[in-house]
Amino acid sequence: MEKILAWMNVIRVKFFAAGIPPVILGFSVAYHVEGLLSPDLFLLTLFGIVTAMIGSYTFNEYFDFKSGVDLVVKDEHVTPFNSGSRVLPSGLLNPEKVF
Protein backbone atom coordinates (compact mmCIF):
# COMPACT_ATOMS: atom_id res chain seq x y z
CA MET A 1 0.00 0.00 0.00
CA GLU A 2 2.92 2.34 0.73
CA LYS A 3 4.23 1.93 -2.83
CA ILE A 4 0.82 2.72 -4.30
CA LEU A 5 0.58 5.90 -2.24
CA ALA A 6 4.14 6.81 -3.24
CA TRP A 7 3.28 6.44 -6.93
CA MET A 8 0.10 8.48 -6.45
CA ASN A 9 2.25 11.22 -4.93
CA VAL A 10 4.78 11.07 -7.79
CA ILE A 11 2.11 11.36 -10.49
CA ARG A 12 0.32 14.00 -8.39
CA VAL A 13 -3.20 12.69 -8.73
CA LYS A 14 -4.52 15.69 -6.80
CA PHE A 15 -3.42 17.96 -9.65
CA PHE A 16 -5.47 16.08 -12.26
CA ALA A 17 -8.21 18.53 -11.34
CA ALA A 18 -6.20 21.15 -13.23
CA GLY A 19 -6.16 19.21 -16.51
CA ILE A 20 -9.41 17.28 -16.72
CA PRO A 21 -12.02 20.06 -16.22
CA PRO A 22 -10.78 22.13 -19.20
CA VAL A 23 -11.26 19.08 -21.44
CA ILE A 24 -14.77 18.55 -20.12
CA LEU A 25 -15.52 22.26 -20.54
CA GLY A 26 -14.15 22.28 -24.08
CA PHE A 27 -16.23 19.31 -25.15
CA SER A 28 -19.29 20.79 -23.42
CA VAL A 29 -18.88 24.04 -25.35
CA ALA A 30 -18.39 22.13 -28.62
CA TYR A 31 -21.57 20.17 -27.97
CA HIS A 32 -23.54 23.29 -27.01
CA VAL A 33 -22.35 25.39 -29.96
CA GLU A 34 -22.11 22.79 -32.73
CA GLY A 35 -24.06 19.84 -31.38
CA LEU A 36 -21.00 17.66 -31.89
CA LEU A 37 -19.84 15.11 -29.36
CA SER A 38 -17.53 12.22 -30.17
CA PRO A 39 -17.15 9.89 -27.17
CA ASP A 40 -14.06 8.33 -28.73
CA LEU A 41 -12.38 11.69 -29.23
CA PHE A 42 -13.40 12.79 -25.73
CA LEU A 43 -11.87 9.69 -24.10
CA LEU A 44 -8.76 9.91 -26.26
CA THR A 45 -8.30 13.56 -25.29
CA LEU A 46 -8.74 12.76 -21.59
CA PHE A 47 -6.22 9.94 -21.93
CA GLY A 48 -3.77 12.26 -23.69
CA ILE A 49 -4.08 14.98 -21.05
CA VAL A 50 -3.64 12.56 -18.14
CA THR A 51 -0.70 10.85 -19.86
CA ALA A 52 0.99 14.20 -20.57
CA MET A 53 0.50 15.28 -16.96
CA ILE A 54 1.90 12.01 -15.59
CA GLY A 55 4.87 12.23 -17.95
CA SER A 56 5.70 15.79 -17.03
CA TYR A 57 5.34 15.17 -13.29
CA THR A 58 7.53 12.06 -13.27
CA PHE A 59 10.10 13.71 -15.56
CA ASN A 60 10.27 16.72 -13.24
CA GLU A 61 10.43 14.54 -10.12
CA TYR A 62 13.30 12.47 -11.50
CA PHE A 63 15.45 15.33 -12.79
CA ASP A 64 14.89 17.51 -9.72
CA PHE A 65 16.16 14.62 -7.62
CA LYS A 66 19.10 13.82 -9.91
CA SER A 67 20.19 17.47 -10.10
CA GLY A 68 20.07 17.78 -6.32
CA VAL A 69 17.37 20.44 -6.22
CA ASP A 70 15.04 18.31 -4.08
CA LEU A 71 17.84 17.56 -1.64
CA VAL A 72 18.58 21.26 -0.99
CA VAL A 73 15.02 22.27 -0.02
CA LYS A 74 14.50 22.16 3.73
CA ASP A 75 11.36 20.49 5.07
CA GLU A 76 10.00 23.74 6.50
CA HIS A 77 9.98 25.26 2.99
CA VAL A 78 8.05 22.41 1.38
CA THR A 79 4.54 23.18 0.13
CA PRO A 80 2.20 21.18 -2.15
CA PHE A 81 3.34 23.41 -5.01
CA ASN A 82 7.13 23.18 -4.73
CA SER A 83 9.87 20.60 -4.25
CA GLY A 84 7.87 17.72 -5.71
CA SER A 85 6.37 14.89 -3.75
CA ARG A 86 9.51 14.18 -1.67
CA VAL A 87 9.13 10.50 -2.59
CA LEU A 88 12.60 10.16 -4.11
CA PRO A 89 14.57 12.04 -1.43
CA SER A 90 12.82 10.00 1.26
CA GLY A 91 13.73 6.74 -0.51
CA LEU A 92 10.16 5.46 -0.93
CA LEU A 93 10.80 4.75 -4.62
CA ASN A 94 13.92 4.02 -6.64
CA PRO A 95 14.71 6.92 -9.04
CA GLU A 96 15.27 4.51 -11.94
CA LYS A 97 11.73 3.15 -11.53
CA VAL A 98 10.30 6.65 -11.72
CA PHE A 99 12.25 7.46 -14.88
Gaussian input, Z-matrix of N, CA and C with variables (Angstrom, degrees):
# hf/3-21g

backbone

0 1
 N
 C     1     B1
 C     2     B2     1     A1
 N     3     B3     2     A2     1     D1
 C     4     B4     3     A3     2     D2
 C     5     B5     4     A4     3     D3
 N     6     B6     5     A5     4     D4
 C     7     B7     6     A6     5     D5
 C     8     B8     7     A7     6     D6
 N     9     B9     8     A8     7     D7
 C    10    B10     9     A9     8     D8
 C    11    B11    10    A10     9     D9
 N    12    B12    11    A11    10    D10
 C    13    B13    12    A12    11    D11
 C    14    B14    13    A13    12    D12
 N    15    B15    14    A14    13    D13
 C    16    B16    15    A15    14    D14
 C    17    B17    16    A16    15    D15
 N    18    B18    17    A17    16    D16
 C    19    B19    18    A18    17    D17
 C    20    B20    19    A19    18    D18
 N    21    B21    20    A20    19    D19
 C    22    B22    21    A21    20    D20
 C    23    B23    22    A22    21    D21
 N    24    B24    23    A23    22    D22
 C    25    B25    24    A24    23    D23
 C    26    B26    25    A25    24    D24
 N    27    B27    26    A26    25    D25
 C    28    B28    27    A27    26    D26
 C    29    B29    28    A28    27    D27
 N    30    B30    29    A29    28    D28
 C    31    B31    30    A30    29    D29
 C    32    B32    31    A31    30    D30
 N    33    B33    32    A32    31    D31
 C    34    B34    33    A33    32    D32
 C    35    B35    34    A34    33    D33
 N    36    B36    35    A35    34    D34
 C    37    B37    36    A36    35    D35
 C    38    B38    37    A37    36    D36
 N    39    B39    38    A38    37    D37
 C    40    B40    39    A39    38    D38
 C    41    B41    40    A40    39    D39
 N    42    B42    41    A41    40    D40
 C    43    B43    42    A42    41    D41
 C    44    B44    43    A43    42    D42
 N    45    B45    44    A44    43    D43
 C    46    B46    45    A45    44    D44
 C    47    B47    46    A46    45    D45
 N    48    B48    47    A47    46    D46
 C    49    B49    48    A48    47    D47
 C    50    B50    49    A49    48    D48
 N    51    B51    50    A50    49    D49
 C    52    B52    51    A51    50    D50
 C    53    B53    52    A52    51    D51
 N    54    B54    53    A53    52    D52
 C    55    B55    54    A54    53    D53
 C    56    B56    55    A55    54    D54
 N    57    B57    56    A56    55    D55
 C    58    B58    57    A57    56    D56
 C    59    B59    58    A58    57    D57
 N    60    B60    59    A59    58    D58
 C    61    B61    60    A60    59    D59
 C    62    B62    61    A61    60    D60
 N    63    B63    62    A62    61    D61
 C    64    B64    63    A63    62    D62
 C    65    B65    64    A64    63    D63
 N    66    B66    65    A65    64    D64
 C    67    B67    66    A66    65    D65
 C    68    B68    67    A67    66    D66
 N    69    B69    68    A68    67    D67
 C    70    B70    69    A69    68    D68
 C    71    B71    70    A70    69    D69
 N    72    B72    71    A71    70    D70
 C    73    B73    72    A72    71    D71
 C    74    B74    73    A73    72    D72
 N    75    B75    74    A74    73    D73
 C    76    B76    75    A75    74    D74
 C    77    B77    76    A76    75    D75
 N    78    B78    77    A77    76    D76
 C    79    B79    78    A78    77    D77
 C    80    B80    79    A79    78    D78
 N    81    B81    80    A80    79    D79
 C    82    B82    81    A81    80    D80
 C    83    B83    82    A82    81    D81
 N    84    B84    83    A83    82    D82
 C    85    B85    84    A84    83    D83
 C    86    B86    85    A85    84    D84
 N    87    B87    86    A86    85    D85
 C    88    B88    87    A87    86    D86
 C    89    B89    88    A88    87    D87
 N    90    B90    89    A89    88    D88
 C    91    B91    90    A90    89    D89
 C    92    B92    91    A91    90    D90
 N    93    B93    92    A92    91    D91
 C    94    B94    93    A93    92    D92
 C    95    B95    94    A94    93    D93
 N    96    B96    95    A95    94    D94
 C    97    B97    96    A96    95    D95
 C    98    B98    97    A97    96    D96
 N    99    B99    98    A98    97    D97
 C   100   B100    99    A99    98    D98
 C   101   B101   100   A100    99    D99
 N   102   B102   101   A101   100   D100
 C   103   B103   102   A102   101   D101
 C   104   B104   103   A103   102   D102
 N   105   B105   104   A104   103   D103
 C   106   B106   105   A105   104   D104
 C   107   B107   106   A106   105   D105
 N   108   B108   107   A107   106   D106
 C   109   B109   108   A108   107   D107
 C   110   B110   109   A109   108   D108
 N   111   B111   110   A110   109   D109
 C   112   B112   111   A111   110   D110
 C   113   B113   112   A112   111   D111
 N   114   B114   113   A113   112   D112
 C   115   B115   114   A114   113   D113
 C   116   B116   115   A115   114   D114
 N   117   B117   116   A116   115   D115
 C   118   B118   117   A117   116   D116
 C   119   B119   118   A118   117   D117
 N   120   B120   119   A119   118   D118
 C   121   B121   120   A120   119   D119
 C   122   B122   121   A121   120   D120
 N   123   B123   122   A122   121   D121
 C   124   B124   123   A123   122   D122
 C   125   B125   124   A124   123   D123
 N   126   B126   125   A125   124   D124
 C   127   B127   126   A126   125   D125
 C   128   B128   127   A127   126   D126
 N   129   B129   128   A128   127   D127
 C   130   B130   129   A129   128   D128
 C   131   B131   130   A130   129   D129
 N   132   B132   131   A131   130   D130
 C   133   B133   132   A132   131   D131
 C   134   B134   133   A133   132   D132
 N   135   B135   134   A134   133   D133
 C   136   B136   135   A135   134   D134
 C   137   B137   136   A136   135   D135
 N   138   B138   137   A137   136   D136
 C   139   B139   138   A138   137   D137
 C   140   B140   139   A139   138   D138
 N   141   B141   140   A140   139   D139
 C   142   B142   141   A141   140   D140
 C   143   B143   142   A142   141   D141
 N   144   B144   143   A143   142   D142
 C   145   B145   144   A144   143   D143
 C   146   B146   145   A145   144   D144
 N   147   B147   146   A146   145   D145
 C   148   B148   147   A147   146   D146
 C   149   B149   148   A148   147   D147
 N   150   B150   149   A149   148   D148
 C   151   B151   150   A150   149   D149
 C   152   B152   151   A151   150   D150
 N   153   B153   152   A152   151   D151
 C   154   B154   153   A153   152   D152
 C   155   B155   154   A154   153   D153
 N   156   B156   155   A155   154   D154
 C   157   B157   156   A156   155   D155
 C   158   B158   157   A157   156   D156
 N   159   B159   158   A158   157   D157
 C   160   B160   159   A159   158   D158
 C   161   B161   160   A160   159   D159
 N   162   B162   161   A161   160   D160
 C   163   B163   162   A162   161   D161
 C   164   B164   163   A163   162   D162
 N   165   B165   164   A164   163   D163
 C   166   B166   165   A165   164   D164
 C   167   B167   166   A166   165   D165
 N   168   B168   167   A167   166   D166
 C   169   B169   168   A168   167   D167
 C   170   B170   169   A169   168   D168
 N   171   B171   170   A170   169   D169
 C   172   B172   171   A171   170   D170
 C   173   B173   172   A172   171   D171
 N   174   B174   173   A173   172   D172
 C   175   B175   174   A174   173   D173
 C   176   B176   175   A175   174   D174
 N   177   B177   176   A176   175   D175
 C   178   B178   177   A177   176   D176
 C   179   B179   178   A178   177   D177
 N   180   B180   179   A179   178   D178
 C   181   B181   180   A180   179   D179
 C   182   B182   181   A181   180   D180
 N   183   B183   182   A182   181   D181
 C   184   B184   183   A183   182   D182
 C   185   B185   184   A184   183   D183
 N   186   B186   185   A185   184   D184
 C   187   B187   186   A186   185   D185
 C   188   B188   187   A187   186   D186
 N   189   B189   188   A188   187   D187
 C   190   B190   189   A189   188   D188
 C   191   B191   190   A190   189   D189
 N   192   B192   191   A191   190   D190
 C   193   B193   192   A192   191   D191
 C   194   B194   193   A193   192   D192
 N   195   B195   194   A194   193   D193
 C   196   B196   195   A195   194   D194
 C   197   B197   196   A196   195   D195
 N   198   B198   197   A197   196   D196
 C   199   B199   198   A198   197   D197
 C   200   B200   199   A199   198   D198
 N   201   B201   200   A200   199   D199
 C   202   B202   201   A201   200   D200
 C   203   B203   202   A202   201   D201
 N   204   B204   203   A203   202   D202
 C   205   B205   204   A204   203   D203
 C   206   B206   205   A205   204   D204
 N   207   B207   206   A206   205   D205
 C   208   B208   207   A207   206   D206
 C   209   B209   208   A208   207   D207
 N   210   B210   209   A209   208   D208
 C   211   B211   210   A210   209   D209
 C   212   B212   211   A211   210   D210
 N   213   B213   212   A212   211   D211
 C   214   B214   213   A213   212   D212
 C   215   B215   214   A214   213   D213
 N   216   B216   215   A215   214   D214
 C   217   B217   216   A216   215   D215
 C   218   B218   217   A217   216   D216
 N   219   B219   218   A218   217   D217
 C   220   B220   219   A219   218   D218
 C   221   B221   220   A220   219   D219
 N   222   B222   221   A221   220   D220
 C   223   B223   222   A222   221   D221
 C   224   B224   223   A223   222   D222
 N   225   B225   224   A224   223   D223
 C   226   B226   225   A225   224   D224
 C   227   B227   226   A226   225   D225
 N   228   B228   227   A227   226   D226
 C   229   B229   228   A228   227   D227
 C   230   B230   229   A229   228   D228
 N   231   B231   230   A230   229   D229
 C   232   B232   231   A231   230   D230
 C   233   B233   232   A232   231   D231
 N   234   B234   233   A233   232   D232
 C   235   B235   234   A234   233   D233
 C   236   B236   235   A235   234   D234
 N   237   B237   236   A236   235   D235
 C   238   B238   237   A237   236   D236
 C   239   B239   238   A238   237   D237
 N   240   B240   239   A239   238   D238
 C   241   B241   240   A240   239   D239
 C   242   B242   241   A241   240   D240
 N   243   B243   242   A242   241   D241
 C   244   B244   243   A243   242   D242
 C   245   B245   244   A244   243   D243
 N   246   B246   245   A245   244   D244
 C   247   B247   246   A246   245   D245
 C   248   B248   247   A247   246   D246
 N   249   B249   248   A248   247   D247
 C   250   B250   249   A249   248   D248
 C   251   B251   250   A250   249   D249
 N   252   B252   251   A251   250   D250
 C   253   B253   252   A252   251   D251
 C   254   B254   253   A253   252   D252
 N   255   B255   254   A254   253   D253
 C   256   B256   255   A255   254   D254
 C   257   B257   256   A256   255   D255
 N   258   B258   257   A257   256   D256
 C   259   B259   258   A258   257   D257
 C   260   B260   259   A259   258   D258
 N   261   B261   260   A260   259   D259
 C   262   B262   261   A261   260   D260
 C   263   B263   262   A262   261   D261
 N   264   B264   263   A263   262   D262
 C   265   B265   264   A264   263   D263
 C   266   B266   265   A265   264   D264
 N   267   B267   266   A266   265   D265
 C   268   B268   267   A267   266   D266
 C   269   B269   268   A268   267   D267
 N   270   B270   269   A269   268   D268
 C   271   B271   270   A270   269   D269
 C   272   B272   271   A271   270   D270
 N   273   B273   272   A272   271   D271
 C   274   B274   273   A273   272   D272
 C   275   B275   274   A274   273   D273
 N   276   B276   275   A275   274   D274
 C   277   B277   276   A276   275   D275
 C   278   B278   277   A277   276   D276
 N   279   B279   278   A278   277   D277
 C   280   B280   279   A279   278   D278
 C   281   B281   280   A280   279   D279
 N   282   B282   281   A281   280   D280
 C   283   B283   282   A282   281   D281
 C   284   B284   283   A283   282   D282
 N   285   B285   284   A284   283   D283
 C   286   B286   285   A285   284   D284
 C   287   B287   286   A286   285   D285
 N   288   B288   287   A287   286   D286
 C   289   B289   288   A288   287   D287
 C   290   B290   289   A289   288   D288
 N   291   B291   290   A290   289   D289
 C   292   B292   291   A291   290   D290
 C   293   B293   292   A292   291   D291
 N   294   B294   293   A293   292   D292
 C   295   B295   294   A294   293   D293
 C   296   B296   295   A295   294   D294

   B1=1.4488
   B2=1.5383
   B3=1.3321
   B4=1.4630
   B5=1.5251
   B6=1.3408
   B7=1.4732
   B8=1.5294
   B9=1.3223
   B10=1.4668
   B11=1.5246
   B12=1.3257
   B13=1.4647
   B14=1.5271
   B15=1.3300
   B16=1.4666
   B17=1.5247
   B18=1.3348
   B19=1.4641
   B20=1.5287
   B21=1.3351
   B22=1.4661
   B23=1.5276
   B24=1.3303
   B25=1.4638
   B26=1.5236
   B27=1.3318
   B28=1.4702
   B29=1.5256
   B30=1.3295
   B31=1.4685
   B32=1.5272
   B33=1.3158
   B34=1.4698
   B35=1.5234
   B36=1.3124
   B37=1.4578
   B38=1.5283
   B39=1.3224
   B40=1.4724
   B41=1.5286
   B42=1.3215
   B43=1.4619
   B44=1.5318
   B45=1.3304
   B46=1.4615
   B47=1.5289
   B48=1.3157
   B49=1.4617
   B50=1.5250
   B51=1.3114
   B52=1.4675
   B53=1.5220
   B54=1.3265
   B55=1.4591
   B56=1.5127
   B57=1.3170
   B58=1.4634
   B59=1.5353
   B60=1.3300
   B61=1.4755
   B62=1.5305
   B63=1.3329
   B64=1.4690
   B65=1.5354
   B66=1.3247
   B67=1.4683
   B68=1.5249
   B69=1.3227
   B70=1.4663
   B71=1.5284
   B72=1.3186
   B73=1.4626
   B74=1.5269
   B75=1.3154
   B76=1.4601
   B77=1.5179
   B78=1.3207
   B79=1.4603
   B80=1.5254
   B81=1.3258
   B82=1.4665
   B83=1.5255
   B84=1.3175
   B85=1.4678
   B86=1.5244
   B87=1.3240
   B88=1.4698
   B89=1.5255
   B90=1.3109
   B91=1.4659
   B92=1.5292
   B93=1.3202
   B94=1.4636
   B95=1.5322
   B96=1.3165
   B97=1.4646
   B98=1.5260
   B99=1.3225
   B100=1.4629
   B101=1.5247
   B102=1.3106
   B103=1.4636
   B104=1.5165
   B105=1.3210
   B106=1.4588
   B107=1.5206
   B108=1.3193
   B109=1.4580
   B110=1.5194
   B111=1.3088
   B112=1.4562
   B113=1.5240
   B114=1.3308
   B115=1.4684
   B116=1.5308
   B117=1.3246
   B118=1.4660
   B119=1.5286
   B120=1.3189
   B121=1.4603
   B122=1.5314
   B123=1.3260
   B124=1.4614
   B125=1.5275
   B126=1.3238
   B127=1.4679
   B128=1.5261
   B129=1.3213
   B130=1.4621
   B131=1.5317
   B132=1.3149
   B133=1.4629
   B134=1.5236
   B135=1.3325
   B136=1.4675
   B137=1.5226
   B138=1.3217
   B139=1.4647
   B140=1.5271
   B141=1.3240
   B142=1.4633
   B143=1.5167
   B144=1.3193
   B145=1.4691
   B146=1.5196
   B147=1.3286
   B148=1.4690
   B149=1.5257
   B150=1.3226
   B151=1.4644
   B152=1.5311
   B153=1.3196
   B154=1.4703
   B155=1.5250
   B156=1.3188
   B157=1.4643
   B158=1.5277
   B159=1.3252
   B160=1.4691
   B161=1.5247
   B162=1.3201
   B163=1.4618
   B164=1.5140
   B165=1.3163
   B166=1.4683
   B167=1.5234
   B168=1.3211
   B169=1.4678
   B170=1.5257
   B171=1.3324
   B172=1.4673
   B173=1.5295
   B174=1.3254
   B175=1.4655
   B176=1.5275
   B177=1.3157
   B178=1.4579
   B179=1.5293
   B180=1.3136
   B181=1.4705
   B182=1.5311
   B183=1.3213
   B184=1.4639
   B185=1.5287
   B186=1.3280
   B187=1.4616
   B188=1.5276
   B189=1.3126
   B190=1.4671
   B191=1.5216
   B192=1.3208
   B193=1.4665
   B194=1.5240
   B195=1.3333
   B196=1.4657
   B197=1.5318
   B198=1.3150
   B199=1.4654
   B200=1.5281
   B201=1.3205
   B202=1.4568
   B203=1.5145
   B204=1.3204
   B205=1.4641
   B206=1.5282
   B207=1.3306
   B208=1.4672
   B209=1.5194
   B210=1.3165
   B211=1.4626
   B212=1.5277
   B213=1.3297
   B214=1.4595
   B215=1.5313
   B216=1.3326
   B217=1.4667
   B218=1.5252
   B219=1.3106
   B220=1.4617
   B221=1.5242
   B222=1.3257
   B223=1.4623
   B224=1.5291
   B225=1.3134
   B226=1.4687
   B227=1.5287
   B228=1.3382
   B229=1.4638
   B230=1.5284
   B231=1.3123
   B232=1.4648
   B233=1.5284
   B234=1.3265
   B235=1.4622
   B236=1.5270
   B237=1.3320
   B238=1.4714
   B239=1.5266
   B240=1.3331
   B241=1.4542
   B242=1.5180
   B243=1.3298
   B244=1.4638
   B245=1.5209
   B246=1.2783
   B247=1.4736
   B248=1.5184
   B249=1.3114
   B250=1.4564
   B251=1.5095
   B252=1.3146
   B253=1.4606
   B254=1.5215
   B255=1.3295
   B256=1.4738
   B257=1.5225
   B258=1.3200
   B259=1.4657
   B260=1.5260
   B261=1.3188
   B262=1.4662
   B263=1.5252
   B264=1.3383
   B265=1.4662
   B266=1.5277
   B267=1.3303
   B268=1.4659
   B269=1.5233
   B270=1.3383
   B271=1.4595
   B272=1.5134
   B273=1.3296
   B274=1.4649
   B275=1.5240
   B276=1.3277
   B277=1.4651
   B278=1.5164
   B279=1.3191
   B280=1.4532
   B281=1.5354
   B282=1.3274
   B283=1.4719
   B284=1.5270
   B285=1.3148
   B286=1.4643
   B287=1.5287
   B288=1.3175
   B289=1.4661
   B290=1.5235
   B291=1.3149
   B292=1.4623
   B293=1.5203
   B294=1.3434
   B295=1.4526
   B296=1.5073
   A1=111.22
   A2=115.75
   A3=120.17
   A4=111.26
   A5=116.48
   A6=120.46
   A7=110.76
   A8=116.22
   A9=119.62
   A10=110.26
   A11=116.26
   A12=119.86
   A13=111.58
   A14=116.30
   A15=119.94
   A16=110.34
   A17=117.22
   A18=120.15
   A19=111.28
   A20=116.49
   A21=119.38
   A22=110.74
   A23=116.59
   A24=119.87
   A25=111.46
   A26=117.11
   A27=120.36
   A28=110.92
   A29=117.30
   A30=119.13
   A31=112.22
   A32=116.64
   A33=123.85
   A34=112.81
   A35=114.56
   A36=121.50
   A37=111.57
   A38=116.35
   A39=119.01
   A40=112.81
   A41=117.59
   A42=120.70
   A43=112.78
   A44=118.20
   A45=119.89
   A46=110.45
   A47=116.14
   A48=120.33
   A49=111.76
   A50=117.63
   A51=120.70
   A52=112.10
   A53=118.46
   A54=121.09
   A55=114.92
   A56=117.25
   A57=120.50
   A58=112.81
   A59=120.30
   A60=119.02
   A61=115.29
   A62=120.41
   A63=117.83
   A64=113.03
   A65=116.86
   A66=119.87
   A67=109.49
   A68=116.00
   A69=120.23
   A70=109.94
   A71=116.76
   A72=120.88
   A73=111.25
   A74=116.69
   A75=120.46
   A76=112.74
   A77=116.49
   A78=119.39
   A79=111.18
   A80=117.50
   A81=120.68
   A82=110.86
   A83=116.29
   A84=120.59
   A85=110.16
   A86=117.35
   A87=120.69
   A88=110.95
   A89=116.19
   A90=119.62
   A91=110.44
   A92=116.91
   A93=120.83
   A94=111.53
   A95=117.20
   A96=121.08
   A97=111.84
   A98=116.57
   A99=120.74
   A100=113.94
   A101=117.07
   A102=119.74
   A103=112.50
   A104=116.34
   A105=121.32
   A106=110.48
   A107=115.68
   A108=119.98
   A109=108.00
   A110=115.55
   A111=121.92
   A112=108.17
   A113=117.79
   A114=119.80
   A115=112.61
   A116=116.44
   A117=119.62
   A118=111.29
   A119=116.05
   A120=120.58
   A121=111.14
   A122=116.24
   A123=120.94
   A124=110.68
   A125=117.12
   A126=120.74
   A127=111.56
   A128=116.89
   A129=120.48
   A130=111.11
   A131=116.58
   A132=120.51
   A133=110.95
   A134=117.24
   A135=120.38
   A136=110.88
   A137=116.25
   A138=120.57
   A139=110.40
   A140=116.68
   A141=120.77
   A142=112.47
   A143=117.06
   A144=120.78
   A145=110.61
   A146=117.01
   A147=120.64
   A148=110.31
   A149=117.48
   A150=120.99
   A151=111.10
   A152=117.21
   A153=120.52
   A154=111.24
   A155=116.51
   A156=120.09
   A157=110.67
   A158=116.39
   A159=120.30
   A160=110.00
   A161=116.86
   A162=120.47
   A163=112.55
   A164=116.46
   A165=118.79
   A166=111.64
   A167=117.56
   A168=119.94
   A169=111.81
   A170=117.26
   A171=119.06
   A172=110.73
   A173=117.06
   A174=121.36
   A175=109.98
   A176=116.53
   A177=121.97
   A178=111.01
   A179=116.65
   A180=121.04
   A181=110.62
   A182=115.68
   A183=120.86
   A184=111.45
   A185=117.42
   A186=119.88
   A187=112.82
   A188=118.31
   A189=119.18
   A190=110.70
   A191=116.49
   A192=119.93
   A193=110.40
   A194=116.89
   A195=120.98
   A196=112.32
   A197=117.43
   A198=120.10
   A199=112.18
   A200=116.94
   A201=121.08
   A202=114.54
   A203=117.28
   A204=120.70
   A205=110.92
   A206=117.25
   A207=120.35
   A208=112.50
   A209=116.75
   A210=120.15
   A211=112.22
   A212=117.49
   A213=122.22
   A214=111.90
   A215=116.61
   A216=120.75
   A217=109.93
   A218=116.03
   A219=121.27
   A220=109.55
   A221=116.32
   A222=121.46
   A223=113.04
   A224=117.76
   A225=119.26
   A226=112.56
   A227=117.42
   A228=120.95
   A229=112.89
   A230=117.04
   A231=121.33
   A232=109.74
   A233=115.51
   A234=122.18
   A235=107.39
   A236=118.65
   A237=119.56
   A238=113.55
   A239=117.08
   A240=120.76
   A241=114.27
   A242=118.15
   A243=119.40
   A244=110.16
   A245=115.79
   A246=125.66
   A247=114.47
   A248=118.12
   A249=121.34
   A250=114.33
   A251=114.39
   A252=120.24
   A253=112.66
   A254=116.77
   A255=123.42
   A256=111.90
   A257=117.94
   A258=121.99
   A259=110.71
   A260=117.97
   A261=120.41
   A262=112.70
   A263=119.77
   A264=118.02
   A265=113.20
   A266=116.93
   A267=119.38
   A268=112.51
   A269=117.54
   A270=121.35
   A271=115.14
   A272=118.31
   A273=120.44
   A274=112.09
   A275=116.70
   A276=121.72
   A277=109.34
   A278=115.17
   A279=122.64
   A280=108.41
   A281=119.09
   A282=120.69
   A283=113.60
   A284=117.98
   A285=120.34
   A286=111.39
   A287=118.17
   A288=120.23
   A289=111.19
   A290=116.38
   A291=120.09
   A292=110.41
   A293=117.05
   A294=120.55
   A295=109.71
   D1=-34.21
   D2=179.76
   D3=-63.13
   D4=-38.89
   D5=179.52
   D6=-66.77
   D7=-39.47
   D8=179.23
   D9=-62.86
   D10=-45.16
   D11=177.92
   D12=-64.02
   D13=-36.79
   D14=177.59
   D15=-63.12
   D16=-45.34
   D17=178.62
   D18=-63.91
   D19=-38.92
   D20=178.04
   D21=-62.95
   D22=-34.42
   D23=176.38
   D24=-70.70
   D25=-39.75
   D26=-179.94
   D27=-64.22
   D28=-44.69
   D29=-178.70
   D30=-83.60
   D31=-2.03
   D32=173.77
   D33=52.54
   D34=60.52
   D35=-179.12
   D36=-54.08
   D37=-35.89
   D38=-178.01
   D39=-63.36
   D40=-20.68
   D41=179.38
   D42=-90.00
   D43=-1.52
   D44=175.68
   D45=-61.58
   D46=-24.12
   D47=178.01
   D48=-63.35
   D49=-16.12
   D50=177.64
   D51=-85.50
   D52=-21.26
   D53=-176.18
   D54=-106.36
   D55=-31.08
   D56=-175.07
   D57=-77.82
   D58=-45.34
   D59=-179.60
   D60=-57.48
   D61=-37.85
   D62=177.18
   D63=-62.42
   D64=-33.29
   D65=177.42
   D66=-67.11
   D67=-45.60
   D68=178.91
   D69=-61.67
   D70=-43.86
   D71=178.87
   D72=-62.44
   D73=-44.26
   D74=179.52
   D75=-61.06
   D76=-44.27
   D77=178.70
   D78=-70.08
   D79=-32.32
   D80=176.48
   D81=-65.21
   D82=-43.16
   D83=178.24
   D84=-64.62
   D85=-43.10
   D86=178.76
   D87=-60.77
   D88=-40.01
   D89=179.12
   D90=-68.73
   D91=-41.88
   D92=-178.39
   D93=-67.38
   D94=-42.12
   D95=-175.63
   D96=-80.13
   D97=-46.04
   D98=-172.94
   D99=-108.50
   D100=-13.05
   D101=-177.24
   D102=74.18
   D103=17.93
   D104=-178.48
   D105=-102.67
   D106=133.26
   D107=173.78
   D108=-152.15
   D109=115.27
   D110=177.76
   D111=-108.72
   D112=107.72
   D113=-179.99
   D114=-58.41
   D115=-36.95
   D116=179.16
   D117=-63.69
   D118=-46.05
   D119=179.59
   D120=-66.20
   D121=-37.84
   D122=177.85
   D123=-61.58
   D124=-49.37
   D125=-179.65
   D126=-66.02
   D127=-38.84
   D128=177.87
   D129=-64.49
   D130=-39.52
   D131=177.85
   D132=-66.31
   D133=-44.38
   D134=176.26
   D135=-59.17
   D136=-44.37
   D137=178.77
   D138=-60.92
   D139=-43.29
   D140=179.92
   D141=-63.67
   D142=-42.55
   D143=179.48
   D144=-64.45
   D145=-47.62
   D146=-178.98
   D147=-64.00
   D148=-41.43
   D149=178.79
   D150=-64.01
   D151=-42.61
   D152=178.16
   D153=-63.67
   D154=-40.05
   D155=179.09
   D156=-65.24
   D157=-46.36
   D158=179.35
   D159=-60.90
   D160=-44.39
   D161=179.61
   D162=-61.15
   D163=-44.75
   D164=-178.76
   D165=-69.04
   D166=-37.78
   D167=179.68
   D168=-67.51
   D169=-43.96
   D170=-179.51
   D171=-69.78
   D172=-38.44
   D173=176.67
   D174=-59.03
   D175=-48.46
   D176=179.91
   D177=-63.47
   D178=-43.06
   D179=-179.77
   D180=-60.12
   D181=-47.11
   D182=-177.68
   D183=-63.90
   D184=-50.73
   D185=-174.81
   D186=-74.01
   D187=-28.77
   D188=172.29
   D189=-65.14
   D190=-37.68
   D191=178.31
   D192=-70.00
   D193=-47.75
   D194=-177.74
   D195=-63.69
   D196=-34.70
   D197=-179.63
   D198=-79.31
   D199=-13.10
   D200=178.87
   D201=93.22
   D202=-0.36
   D203=-178.84
   D204=-61.69
   D205=-45.06
   D206=-179.29
   D207=-65.08
   D208=-27.11
   D209=-177.75
   D210=-78.28
   D211=-21.95
   D212=-177.29
   D213=-81.95
   D214=-30.74
   D215=-175.63
   D216=-70.36
   D217=126.35
   D218=178.92
   D219=-78.70
   D220=150.72
   D221=-176.39
   D222=-56.87
   D223=-34.17
   D224=-178.22
   D225=-71.65
   D226=-12.80
   D227=178.57
   D228=-100.23
   D229=2.55
   D230=-177.56
   D231=-81.24
   D232=130.29
   D233=173.01
   D234=-128.46
   D235=170.78
   D236=177.27
   D237=-63.14
   D238=-13.94
   D239=-174.50
   D240=-106.71
   D241=-1.67
   D242=177.46
   D243=-137.50
   D244=164.18
   D245=176.33
   D246=59.17
   D247=25.97
   D248=172.26
   D249=64.22
   D250=-157.13
   D251=-176.13
   D252=-91.73
   D253=-11.12
   D254=-177.37
   D255=68.37
   D256=14.11
   D257=179.90
   D258=-71.16
   D259=-43.44
   D260=-178.88
   D261=-71.86
   D262=-46.34
   D263=178.10
   D264=-62.16
   D265=-30.09
   D266=-179.84
   D267=-82.18
   D268=-8.45
   D269=177.23
   D270=81.25
   D271=14.42
   D272=179.51
   D273=-69.02
   D274=-31.96
   D275=177.24
   D276=-131.38
   D277=151.87
   D278=176.42
   D279=-78.18
   D280=130.91
   D281=-178.96
   D282=-55.81
   D283=-35.47
   D284=-179.53
   D285=-66.84
   D286=-29.51
   D287=177.41
   D288=-72.64
   D289=-31.33
   D290=179.26
   D291=-73.43
   D292=-36.15
   D293=-179.06
   D294=-79.30

